[in-house]
């Protein structure tokens, strides 16, 4: 995609997103920053142990399970997802967990298409609703602070690990992750905490919290500027992927960066590439929104995934 078009799509999406959602000003006294930093730097952020999810199906595809990290919002204490099985003997085939961005715009659109493509290639696919997304959003007004954000990220990693544990317990020989944007951030955190992950694709991933966002709304720019000290402090913890270390081989990690991306510019991902000992990286001429519209990218990613999932499968058997 030509650079001006890719950047215009990203720029327009950013303006629309902030116009609709906005950014709420939070007084510094209510940041709960010290508590968040203590949690993120402590052993409870991502514990070593992870129990398999207690999956219950609503029909053939849709499932739910109690979150391993319940909180004060009842709607968010149940995790939801879908399992797209291979046609025959699905438990003998690897699984790719597809992790959506923020907001979850692809859960009902792009991800089902990708899942069917994976099924045709001989792989199972699973999708999952991240904390506070879609049906997990609180019905009553809810105030975000740094501590609740940190807990939601820990909850997301815990649920991905729990789902991985269930899939492996069912007999699936290997589990890989493929995350886009926010989903790529969660995939990276999981790859830094769970050796059971066979491989991970991080497509235009968020790397850390603080970043420069080109928005035209003066009030939004003012609020974002006020939040920068808190974001910079959080970026000194393991939530910053450049300060975490993968526990899976670098040969099983793929970074995809969009050279025209306005949401997640290239330099943070390039820094991550260096910090993670230079795993395979694809620098492609697209933006953030247009990342899934690159001709041939899905097939190319499948060709990258297949030998790594199959190698893990052979080791499993």
Secondary structure, DSSP 8 states (H G I E B T S, - for coil): --HHHHHHHHHHHHHHHHHHH------GGG--HHHHHHHHTSTTSS-S-------EEETTTEEEEE-SS--S-GGGGEEEEEEE--SS-GGGS-EEEEE--SS-TTTTTHHHHHHHHHHHTT-EEEEE--TTSGGGS-SS-----HHHHHHHHHHHHHHHHHHHHHHHHTT-S-EEEEEETHHHHHHHHHHTT-TTEEEEEEES---SS--------HHHHHHHHHHHHHHHHHTTSTTSGGGS--SS-GGGEEEEEETT-SSS-HHHHHHHHHHTT--EEEEES--SGGGGGSTTHHHHHHHHHHHHHHHHHHHH-
